[in-house]
Amino acid sequence: MRAIRASEISAYLYCRRAWRYQQSGARSENEIELSEGSAYHRAHGRGVLTARLLRAAGWILLLAALALAVIALTSRLLG
């Protein structure tokens, strides 16, 4: 007995006929649209990752600037 995945349950609940076609190995009529959608989602995911990395770099640079400002002010007050 094979394991049933959550995506299969979701597909079955959404459309039983589509699930049956999927189980029988029938090819979709809109392969081009599906591949374009997958490419769009990959590109969007890369954009989201880039934005998160840039935000993290911004926070690191801000903290470094604050640390340098504190060091400069401390050295002026003590020196």
PyMOL commands that set and color helices and strands:
alter all, ss='L'
color gray80, all
select helices_A, chain A and resi 6-14+16-24+31-78
alter helices_A, ss='H'
color red, helices_A
deselect
rebuild
show_as cartoon
